[in-house]
Amino acid sequence: MPKLTRTDLHALRGASSEHHHHHHMPADEGCYAGDAREEVDRMRRNVLVGMGMLPLAGMVLNPTKQAWALSNQVSMREDGRYRYIRSNAIPDHATGSFPNRKNPNSIKAQSLEFRLPLNPTKGGRFSSIDHMSFGVAVNGVPFDPFTAEFWQRDRQSGWRYEAISPTVDLGLDQNNAHVQPDGTYHYHGLPKGLIKSWSPDQHSIRIGFAADGFPIYAMFGYSDPNNPASPVVAVRSSWRVKAGTRPSGPGGTYDGTFGEDFEFVPGLGDLDEANGRETVTPEYPRGTYAYFVTESFPFVPRMLAGMPDRSFAKGPGGMGPGGQAGGPGSGPGGAPDQGRRPAPGGGFPGQRPKFGPPPR
């Protein structure tokens, strides 16, 4: 998985600076519907190809399978208590080629609507998002960190495969994203295509909202979270791969193949267990709790500090990567099958039901 460098960020910033000079629409408010971006998209695609982040063959041979051939539609409104985000989940940036060998699904327009509190509050403890999307990006694409793939297709095994893994290939593209069986494109990690106006010397812009309403940022924050004049750094997760071997299930050395391979170590990095912290940001000069998408585990946060809205709930189901019933280990490039072929019926990252109007 290619790592995003400061040089890459400068290149992407330069590719879109002219566009942003003429259009003063705030990038963090998701106002992308109807934008005429042909020239900017062309420049950004050239930059991505030059960086090796976008396969040229996919652009030439499969242009109709790229998400930029479809129209991104996203809108936001507020009613005094809530922020509502409507989206067709089509990204406003280049994607990998879908379907591919490890992801058999084509990107399709959706009809999603999310509701978030305008004034979120933290609870007494973090809560898991196991059956929910973590949040939504400003371009309307969901953040879904978990997969629905388990060791030997057994949800009760306690060993869930990671989408960003040293051993399992689930067909992610350069945005750490792939496609659910219903056609929903979604992020498992840092969405590099969202980088339009960033500078590595500036705090990340707000790239989305979590299901509890708190903002989501990417990578770069202030070294002193209370001082906007402090240097900008790549904030660090406080999770790490455990030492030793797995006591059950797949066995073997902890290596990051499974989410259970990681442990939280308070104070190891800059962020808490939910990959967030209290901080001032450009959008919140008086401070807020904020989540960060990082280049190391958990990538996209797996926990929430506040109460999630039920509009982010998702359903189980789906099919194995590559269209095979076996899931990881049954197809080329998968994880070892540990001695027996998994039974059909497991889950690819959860198939999402259509969202109706948000609850009132």
C-alpha positions as MATLAB code, in Angstrom:
seq = 'MPKLTRTDLHALRGASSEHHHHHHMPADEGCYAGDAREEVDRMRRNVLVGMGMLPLAGMVLNPTKQAWALSNQVSMREDGRYRYIRSNAIPDHATGSFPNRKNPNSIKAQSLEFRLPLNPTKGGRFSSIDHMSFGVAVNGVPFDPFTAEFWQRDRQSGWRYEAISPTVDLGLDQNNAHVQPDGTYHYHGLPKGLIKSWSPDQHSIRIGFAADGFPIYAMFGYSDPNNPASPVVAVRSSWRVKAGTRPSGPGGTYDGTFGEDFEFVPGLGDLDEANGRETVTPEYPRGTYAYFVTESFPFVPRMLAGMPDRSFAKGPGGMGPGGQAGGPGSGPGGAPDQGRRPAPGGGFPGQRPKFGPPPR';
ca = [
       0.000    0.000    0.000;
       1.690    3.233   -1.105;
       2.243    5.758    1.641;
       1.252    9.362    1.201;
       4.216   11.686    1.543;
       4.460   15.417    1.976;
       5.791   15.618   -1.592;
       2.651   13.847   -2.801;
       0.490   16.309   -0.897;
       2.291   19.273   -2.434;
       1.818   17.754   -5.899;
      -1.903   17.224   -5.371;
      -2.279   20.681   -3.924;
      -0.587   22.218   -6.935;
      -2.773   20.289   -9.343;
      -5.919   21.879   -7.953;
      -4.720   25.290   -6.738;
      -5.910   27.116   -9.856;
      -9.391   25.674   -9.502;
      -9.636   26.692   -5.877;
      -8.431   30.187   -6.706;
     -11.510   30.752   -8.822;
     -14.020   28.813   -6.738;
     -14.256   29.830   -3.136;
     -16.696   27.094   -2.152;
     -15.472   25.676    1.166;
     -14.020   22.245    0.424;
     -15.183   20.854    3.739;
     -18.880   21.489    3.183;
     -19.313   18.950    0.411;
     -20.618   21.406   -2.187;
     -19.573   19.335   -5.163;
     -22.847   18.663   -6.979;
     -22.842   20.159  -10.441;
     -19.253   21.438  -10.385;
     -17.551   21.598  -13.785;
     -14.186   20.043  -12.995;
     -13.044   18.490  -16.245;
      -9.718   20.335  -16.386;
      -9.013   19.870  -12.675;
      -9.925   16.184  -12.884;
      -7.608   15.782  -15.870;
      -4.713   17.368  -13.985;
      -5.404   15.387  -10.828;
      -5.604   12.121  -12.769;
      -2.261   12.921  -14.413;
      -0.733   13.598  -11.008;
      -2.162   10.370   -9.607;
      -0.826    8.349  -12.536;
       2.583    9.971  -12.158;
       2.595    9.068   -8.472;
       1.707    5.480   -9.246;
      -1.542    5.841   -7.299;
      -3.758    5.235  -10.351;
      -3.123    2.477  -12.902;
      -2.857    3.982  -16.371;
      -4.186    0.778  -17.941;
      -7.366    1.107  -15.934;
      -7.877    4.630  -17.268;
      -7.319    3.598  -20.880;
      -9.066    0.238  -20.963;
     -11.870    0.738  -18.463;
     -12.783    4.425  -18.492;
     -16.486    3.737  -17.966;
     -15.736    1.821  -14.789;
     -14.133    4.805  -13.086;
     -16.223    6.755  -10.614;
     -15.330   10.117  -12.172;
     -17.418    9.029  -15.182;
     -20.432    9.212  -12.871;
     -21.747   12.355  -11.255;
     -21.104   13.057   -7.586;
     -24.185   14.403   -5.836;
     -24.126   15.501   -2.230;
     -25.979   18.178   -0.309;
     -26.167   19.368    3.270;
     -28.870   21.194    5.169;
     -29.466   22.117    8.792;
     -32.626   22.582   10.805;
     -31.211   24.057   13.993;
     -30.664   20.722   15.727;
     -29.314   18.433   13.040;
     -27.198   18.395    9.931;
     -28.612   16.262    7.111;
     -26.364   14.888    4.396;
     -27.909   13.434    1.247;
     -25.635   11.566   -1.118;
     -25.515    9.169   -4.030;
     -22.182    7.828   -2.650;
     -20.431    8.466   -5.963;
     -16.999    9.921   -5.144;
     -15.821   13.179   -6.683;
     -12.380   11.750   -7.444;
     -10.705    9.016   -9.440;
     -11.088    5.443   -8.228;
      -9.538    2.107   -8.988;
     -11.098   -0.223  -11.520;
     -14.176   -2.050  -10.237;
     -14.992   -4.874  -10.447;
     -11.535   -6.379  -10.024;
     -10.109   -9.809   -9.141;
     -10.608   -9.282   -5.426;
     -13.743   -7.155   -5.489;
     -16.466   -8.320   -7.883;
     -18.735   -5.304   -7.475;
     -19.389   -2.296   -9.703;
     -19.842    1.217   -8.325;
     -23.489    2.262   -8.456;
     -25.302    5.395   -7.388;
     -27.100    5.091   -4.051;
     -29.728    7.101   -2.228;
     -28.304    7.799    1.225;
     -29.327   10.266    3.886;
     -27.543   10.751    7.167;
     -28.508   12.808   10.192;
     -25.980   14.236   12.652;
     -26.403   16.449   15.712;
     -25.111   19.970   15.199;
     -23.960   20.116   18.807;
     -22.655   16.628   19.630;
     -21.763   15.656   23.177;
     -19.359   13.030   24.460;
     -20.648   10.124   26.501;
     -19.058    8.584   29.540;
     -17.195    5.966   27.522;
     -16.463    4.944   23.959;
     -18.936    2.731   22.091;
     -18.261    0.274   19.276;
     -19.580    0.814   15.737;
     -19.625   -2.867   14.812;
     -22.984   -2.638   13.016;
     -22.734    0.933   11.805;
     -20.796    3.079    9.398;
     -18.329    5.219   11.301;
     -19.230    8.354    9.403;
     -19.556   10.055    6.053;
     -17.033   12.092    4.075;
     -17.842   15.575    2.835;
     -18.247   14.113   -0.658;
     -20.973   11.778    0.616;
     -18.951    8.547    0.605;
     -19.319    6.451    3.795;
     -16.459    5.498    6.104;
     -16.760    1.766    6.891;
     -13.665    0.501    8.724;
     -14.827   -3.034    9.519;
     -15.068   -5.929    7.105;
     -17.589   -8.724    7.445;
     -14.950  -11.379    6.809;
     -14.084  -13.707    9.677;
     -11.648  -16.561   10.121;
     -13.172  -19.688    8.566;
     -16.359  -17.708    7.877;
     -17.231  -17.994   11.555;
     -18.578  -14.767   13.042;
     -18.277  -16.324   16.474;
     -14.575  -17.091   16.033;
     -13.527  -13.723   17.427;
     -11.087  -13.153   14.543;
     -12.121  -10.575   11.936;
      -9.963   -9.909    8.875;
      -8.651   -6.403    8.319;
      -9.283   -4.660    4.992;
      -5.839   -3.002    5.101;
      -3.757   -6.053    5.817;
      -0.292   -7.467    5.138;
      -1.762  -10.800    4.017;
      -5.316  -10.334    2.699;
      -6.234   -8.519   -0.515;
      -9.824   -7.270   -0.619;
      -9.393   -5.254   -3.805;
      -8.897   -1.813   -2.239;
      -7.985    1.038   -4.556;
      -5.635    3.995   -4.082;
      -8.203    5.619   -1.775;
      -8.234    2.603    0.565;
     -11.753    1.980   -0.708;
     -13.722   -0.677   -2.495;
     -17.333   -1.545   -3.307;
     -20.068   -3.338   -1.411;
     -22.309   -5.882   -3.174;
     -25.044   -3.256   -3.583;
     -22.580   -0.955   -5.364;
     -21.746    1.370   -2.470;
     -18.214    2.725   -2.727;
     -16.798    3.211    0.793;
     -13.558    4.064    2.576;
     -11.582    1.725    4.853;
      -8.685    4.113    5.309;
      -7.216    7.433    4.248;
      -9.207    8.668    1.215;
      -6.363   10.111   -0.823;
      -8.708   11.344   -3.554;
     -10.216   13.815   -1.096;
      -6.896   15.671   -0.969;
      -7.646   18.729   -3.077;
      -6.553   21.786   -1.158;
      -4.366   20.444    1.628;
      -0.904   21.540    2.518;
       1.275   19.277    4.673;
       2.224   22.425    6.549;
      -1.367   23.183    7.512;
      -3.885   21.427    9.721;
      -6.060   19.019    7.773;
      -9.352   20.392    6.564;
     -12.448   18.678    7.865;
     -13.005   15.675    5.607;
     -16.227   14.356    7.114;
     -18.465   13.809   10.098;
     -18.729   10.808   12.398;
     -22.050    9.165   13.225;
     -22.140   11.069   16.524;
     -21.689   14.441   14.792;
     -18.070   15.144   15.702;
     -15.760   16.158   12.828;
     -13.284   13.886   11.053;
      -9.808   15.018    9.983;
      -6.967   13.294    8.180;
      -3.420   12.807    9.351;
      -2.199   16.321   10.033;
      -2.915   18.238   13.228;
      -1.248   20.652   15.620;
       1.596   19.260   17.700;
      -0.010   21.066   20.639;
      -3.750   20.439   20.239;
      -4.517   23.642   22.155;
      -2.194   25.901   20.172;
      -2.917   26.634   16.496;
       0.485   28.328   16.250;
       2.301   25.083   17.069;
       3.906   23.042   14.276;
       1.733   20.784   12.139;
       2.591   17.085   12.451;
       1.215   13.752   11.320;
      -0.742   12.710   14.393;
      -0.038    9.215   15.672;
      -2.397    6.437   16.627;
      -1.932    4.810   20.034;
      -2.604    1.303   18.700;
       0.088   -1.259   17.878;
       0.434   -4.892   16.831;
       0.579   -7.194   19.844;
       3.707   -9.177   20.601;
       3.628  -12.963   20.607;
       1.274  -15.480   19.029;
      -2.482  -15.792   18.810;
      -3.797  -18.050   21.600;
      -6.673  -19.480   19.569;
      -8.377  -19.480   16.205;
      -5.934  -19.031   13.330;
      -2.889  -19.177   15.603;
       0.393  -17.833   14.313;
       2.207  -14.622   15.126;
       0.261  -11.404   15.508;
       0.904   -9.500   12.269;
      -2.090   -7.243   11.602;
      -4.110   -9.682    9.525;
      -6.938   -9.522   12.056;
      -8.317   -6.595   14.004;
      -7.726   -8.592   17.148;
      -3.991   -8.489   16.412;
      -3.858   -4.917   17.730;
      -3.840   -3.417   21.200;
      -4.381    0.098   22.505;
      -1.556    1.581   24.580;
      -2.545    4.834   26.334;
      -0.059    7.580   25.582;
       1.762    5.650   22.853;
       0.719    8.228   20.276;
      -1.260   11.450   20.099;
      -4.758    9.981   19.956;
      -7.116    8.128   22.274;
      -8.734    4.719   21.847;
     -11.230    6.116   19.328;
      -8.415    7.746   17.316;
      -9.558   11.172   18.450;
      -8.646   13.981   20.807;
      -9.777   17.360   22.091;
      -8.209   19.964   19.840;
      -8.579   23.317   18.188;
      -8.926   23.156   14.403;
      -9.406   25.714   11.625;
     -13.161   25.085   11.662;
     -13.365   24.973   15.483;
     -11.018   27.660   16.825;
     -12.544   27.289   20.301;
     -11.906   23.563   20.294;
     -13.834   20.365   19.715;
     -13.475   16.648   20.053;
     -12.254   15.406   16.672;
     -11.419   12.095   15.035;
      -8.427   11.489   12.785;
      -7.997    9.030    9.929;
      -4.426    7.764   10.190;
      -2.067    5.724    8.036;
      -1.716    3.092   10.749;
      -4.317    1.047   12.623;
      -7.150    1.710   13.250;
      -6.972    3.755    9.991;
     -10.629    4.804   10.275;
     -11.769    4.919   13.928;
     -13.714    1.936   15.263;
     -15.294    3.646   18.273;
     -17.428    6.696   18.959;
     -17.178    9.187   21.803;
     -20.789   10.322   21.470;
     -24.187    8.837   20.661;
     -24.454    7.672   17.034;
     -27.510    8.444   14.947;
     -29.355    5.383   13.724;
     -29.230    6.650   10.144;
     -25.702    5.199   10.098;
     -26.879    1.649   10.849;
     -26.147   -0.984    8.213;
     -27.220   -4.551    7.590;
     -25.134   -7.735    7.391;
     -24.682   -9.869    4.337;
     -22.823   -9.764    1.082;
     -20.463  -12.112   -0.654;
     -16.804  -13.048   -0.514;
     -14.109  -11.048   -2.275;
     -13.520  -12.050   -5.862;
     -17.036  -13.469   -6.029;
     -15.897  -16.667   -4.321;
     -17.723  -18.312   -1.497;
     -14.558  -19.031    0.383;
     -13.501  -15.511    1.315;
      -9.901  -14.884    2.397;
      -7.826  -17.986    1.950;
      -9.981  -19.548   -0.742;
      -8.783  -17.460   -3.655;
      -5.482  -16.263   -5.053;
      -3.711  -13.833   -2.779;
      -5.898  -14.572    0.206;
      -4.826  -15.571    3.673;
      -3.990  -19.200    4.416;
      -7.148  -21.224    4.908;
      -5.732  -22.823    8.048;
      -6.458  -26.354    6.950;
     -10.039  -26.274    5.748;
     -12.047  -24.356    3.199;
     -14.515  -21.922    4.738;
     -18.166  -22.612    4.140;
     -20.265  -20.315    1.934;
     -22.401  -17.664    3.473;
     -19.952  -15.337    5.167;
     -19.914  -11.649    4.527;
     -18.104   -9.190    2.391;
     -18.125   -5.703    3.943;
     -21.753   -5.325    4.978;
     -24.352   -4.799    2.332;
     -26.115   -1.594    3.171;
     -29.884   -1.176    3.118;
     -31.240    1.892    1.379;
     -31.637    4.761    3.792;
     -35.018    6.391    3.956;
     -35.684    9.764    5.531;
     -33.731   10.139    8.752;
     -35.562    9.661   12.030;
     -37.083   12.809   13.463;
];
